[in-house]
Amino acid sequence: MPIYRIYTTGPDGYLFGIPKVEECVDDKEAVEKAVLWANDRDVEIWDLKRFVARLLGNPLRSGVK
């Protein structure tokens, strides 16, 4: 099974932090796991060097602390 990496992205679009590593059957499962993990943050999903998807967090949270 492929091993996916789910990265948190900042407001500038750059990846930061340590990625969550997930073993998934396919891209669909990786996206489903990323949605659960994202917690309203922007995330990117990668399968090695292959970009899979970018999920945008809650747009209403920008500027709110």
C-alpha positions in Angstrom: 0.0 0.0 0.0 1.2 3.5 -0.8 2.4 5.7 2.1 1.0 9.2 2.0 2.2 12.3 3.8 -0.2 14.9 5.0 1.4 18.3 5.6 -0.1 21.4 7.3 0.3 24.5 5.2 0.6 28.1 6.5 -1.2 31.2 5.2 1.6 31.7 2.8 1.2 28.2 1.3 4.4 26.8 2.6 4.5 23.4 4.2 5.5 23.4 7.9 5.7 20.9 10.7 6.2 17.2 10.7 3.8 15.5 8.3 1.3 12.9 9.4 2.3 9.6 7.7 -0.6 7.4 6.6 -0.6 4.1 4.8 -3.7 4.1 2.5 -5.2 1.9 -0.2 -5.6 4.9 -2.6 -5.8 8.6 -3.0 -9.5 8.6 -1.9 -8.6 7.0 1.4 -5.7 9.5 1.9 -8.1 12.4 1.4 -10.6 11.0 3.8 -7.9 10.6 6.5 -6.6 14.1 5.8 -10.1 15.6 6.3 -10.3 14.0 9.7 -6.8 15.1 10.7 -6.9 18.6 9.3 -9.0 20.2 12.0 -9.9 23.3 9.9 -6.3 23.8 8.8 -5.1 23.9 5.2 -3.3 20.7 4.3 -1.5 19.1 1.3 -1.4 15.4 0.6 1.6 13.8 -1.1 2.4 10.3 -2.3 6.2 10.6 -2.3 6.9 13.3 -4.9 3.4 13.1 -6.4 1.0 15.9 -5.3 -2.4 14.4 -4.5 -4.6 17.2 -3.2 -4.8 20.5 -1.2 -7.6 20.8 1.2 -8.5 24.3 2.4 -9.4 24.8 6.0 -12.2 26.9 7.4 -12.0 30.3 5.5 -13.8 32.0 8.4 -10.9 31.4 10.8 -8.5 33.8 9.1 -7.9 36.7 11.3 -9.7 35.1 14.2 -7.8 34.0 17.3 
